[in-house]
Amino acid sequence: MVRRRSLRPEEQEIWAAVARTATPMHPGRQLFLKEVDSSAKAVPVQAEAPMPHGHAQPRMPLFRLGEKARSATSIDLLPTPAEALAAAPLQMDAKTHGKMTRGKLMPEARIDLHGMTLSEAHPELIRFLLNAQSDGMRLVLVITGKGKRGQDIGPIPQRMGVLRHQVPQWLRLPPLGQAVQQVAEAHLKHGGSGAYYVYLRRR
């Protein structure tokens, strides 16, 4: 282990003379002599770079050898399915939409995708919705379930409810996009966040 020693007085004078002739690479940073303690000699250290508007440069938190790493809180910046659907433009009659979201309209048919894999659910959803539109139905219920949170062992947060997140995307894409007029999260009486109202276009 290399031990650092403090500068002797003659070394301090040489250092000061050299420092006066040097051209700083970063003009915002300045060199100064800092006392380590009352018995130690002054040693040259670098000052922190000034931040805009007088803010001090943030320091890394202290970490001791053998200490457990502090767990970081993961932040999901993507909107929830309900938030994304609420922000979508209204494509149907506002009064009918209000009744639908308040659970005042009874779905004419329903499909339960709960427990299916993505590869199983997608073709079933296509078949169900296109047949419902052919039969002249307008409002149907698609049940996805809320999903279960699995063991999160990776660096990327795992979304809970794969079908719940995937179904709204399928409803925007061909061949369902041309058949679907509006999608909304179901009222609690029809499944809440584990189901969607799908309002179909007339053929």
Steps between C-alpha positions, in 0.01 A plus 500: 500500500645839398497761773458862403719753674446870537712753308805654659515882510753514213278266294201723564694800364598307184141384453364854537751630244410228249125552556532872421655427158258219403207561264185340645323251272169578673486870591201440729709286729759651732784351698536582865683372805282326753601413855439132572520547877678722750817289504523424126661712233293661226455287189369607160151382410256587227192704573162384381382648173239771560154415378260745330302734724725436799403134552770272638605199299312192631714244679471123483358349823761353735549127471701282739668174409266211579192720514187381319410692188202728547204378298386747235130566457394416145283758331268404222471800272252343261131577557272225628250352250219698666697827472585436134137421413371804691736723301385357164269722291127433527375323186144425612199691628597673826172416674524132407866498605406642841238231554745232391780606736254527792387143442149604388520307170488122500756330270332287233772232514820426685821304460722386786869492407609455859760221531583489127845564358552785254517259207172339607316822586572699183321278245212442743454875542506560123243228437270620778501870407462454124212256554337741746523781246355276229208423732430873539617529861631835625622450859693192611712421804855363478621348828878484542538465876720730705796265489730373771831655594775247438843484661689810392860383473627713211607863465191585290172528695250231406155626400211338681231367267648431156161463332367812669780702338500319165128495412467881449789482253337216305177702484684784323673279243362319192275312464322627814582871468244550222227325700556671838363849555578554870666314787460579870582333828193318632295618795552312827172311450643356176852424620669838550865510396486131410267556201436738210190634333543477123256710299481371141438689178198421289577294192 
